[in-house]
Amino acid sequence: MIGWERVKELHGEIGAENFSEVMNLFLEEVEETLARLPQVVQPREICEMLHFLKGCALNLGFVEFAEACLQAQARLNASQGAEFDVAALVRCYRDSKAEFLRSAQEALQAA
């Protein structure tokens, strides 16, 4: 669910003091985007939002959530407007966030 190697890499790149700030900004931006997603009707705009979410997810090691965003984006691109399960995407994010918050301190201490 979480790519801990990426998390450790980011932690090493920006330092412990900035990591918490970056993590909180990531979570805030993702949650704001996910909250807006159900109201968007244009497939192109939805794909752009999914692309943004995927990039955020990969930056912080949320690999399962990134894959879910990629799959939803691919479905939309392939069918030019087919719907996808926004609730499932949100659940995947929430599960990833819970795992991240539950295990991050331990994973980073082992670095």
C-alpha positions as CSV (number, residue, x, y, z in Angstrom):
1,M,0.0,0.0,0.0
2,I,2.8,2.4,0.9
3,G,6.2,2.5,-0.8
4,W,8.3,3.0,2.3
5,E,11.5,3.4,0.3
6,R,10.0,6.5,-1.4
7,V,9.0,7.8,2.0
8,K,12.4,7.3,3.4
9,E,14.0,8.9,0.3
10,L,11.8,12.0,0.6
11,H,12.5,12.2,4.3
12,G,16.2,12.1,3.6
13,E,15.9,14.7,0.8
14,I,14.0,17.3,2.8
15,G,14.9,16.5,6.3
16,A,12.9,15.6,9.4
17,E,11.9,19.2,10.2
18,N,10.3,19.7,6.7
19,F,8.9,16.3,6.3
20,S,5.9,16.8,8.6
21,E,5.0,20.1,6.8
22,V,5.3,18.5,3.3
23,M,3.2,15.5,4.5
24,N,0.5,17.8,5.9
25,L,0.4,19.9,2.7
26,F,0.1,16.7,0.6
27,L,-2.8,15.3,2.7
28,E,-4.6,18.7,2.6
29,E,-4.2,19.1,-1.2
30,V,-5.3,15.5,-1.9
31,E,-8.3,15.8,0.4
32,E,-9.4,19.1,-1.2
33,T,-9.1,17.6,-4.7
34,L,-11.0,14.5,-3.7
35,A,-13.8,16.6,-2.2
36,R,-14.1,18.5,-5.5
37,L,-13.9,15.5,-7.7
38,P,-17.6,14.4,-7.5
39,Q,-18.8,17.8,-8.7
40,V,-16.7,17.8,-11.9
41,V,-18.4,16.6,-15.0
42,Q,-15.9,17.3,-17.8
43,P,-13.8,14.2,-18.5
44,R,-10.8,16.2,-19.3
45,E,-10.9,18.1,-16.0
46,I,-11.4,14.8,-14.1
47,C,-8.4,13.3,-15.9
48,E,-6.3,16.4,-14.9
49,M,-7.4,16.0,-11.3
50,L,-6.6,12.3,-11.3
51,H,-3.2,13.0,-12.8
52,F,-2.6,15.6,-10.0
53,L,-3.7,13.1,-7.4
54,K,-1.5,10.4,-8.9
55,G,1.6,12.7,-8.8
56,C,0.9,13.6,-5.2
57,A,0.5,10.0,-4.3
58,L,3.7,8.9,-5.9
59,N,5.7,11.7,-4.2
60,L,4.7,10.5,-0.8
61,G,4.8,6.8,-1.5
62,F,1.0,6.1,-1.7
63,V,1.5,3.5,-4.4
64,E,-1.8,1.8,-4.2
65,F,-3.7,5.1,-4.3
66,A,-1.5,6.2,-7.3
67,E,-2.4,3.0,-9.1
68,A,-6.1,3.5,-8.5
69,C,-5.8,7.1,-9.9
70,L,-3.9,5.8,-12.9
71,Q,-6.6,3.1,-13.6
72,A,-9.4,5.6,-13.3
73,Q,-7.6,8.0,-15.6
74,A,-7.0,5.2,-18.1
75,R,-10.7,4.2,-18.1
76,L,-11.8,7.8,-18.6
77,N,-9.3,8.2,-21.5
78,A,-10.3,4.9,-23.1
79,S,-14.0,5.5,-23.1
80,Q,-14.0,9.3,-23.2
81,G,-16.4,9.9,-20.4
82,A,-17.1,6.5,-18.7
83,E,-17.7,6.9,-15.0
84,F,-15.5,5.4,-12.3
85,D,-16.1,4.7,-8.7
86,V,-15.1,7.9,-6.8
87,A,-16.1,6.3,-3.5
88,A,-13.7,3.5,-4.1
89,L,-10.9,6.0,-4.9
90,V,-11.7,7.9,-1.7
91,R,-11.6,4.6,0.3
92,C,-8.3,3.7,-1.2
93,Y,-6.9,7.1,-0.2
94,R,-8.3,6.8,3.4
95,D,-6.9,3.3,3.8
96,S,-3.5,4.5,2.5
97,K,-3.5,7.5,4.8
98,A,-4.4,5.4,7.8
99,E,-1.6,2.9,7.0
100,F,0.8,5.8,6.5
101,L,-0.1,7.5,9.7
102,R,0.0,4.3,11.7
103,S,3.4,3.1,10.4
104,A,5.4,6.2,9.3
105,Q,7.2,6.9,12.5
106,E,8.3,3.3,12.9
107,A,9.4,3.1,9.2
108,L,11.3,6.3,9.4
109,Q,13.1,5.4,12.6
110,A,14.3,2.2,10.9
111,A,15.9,4.4,8.2
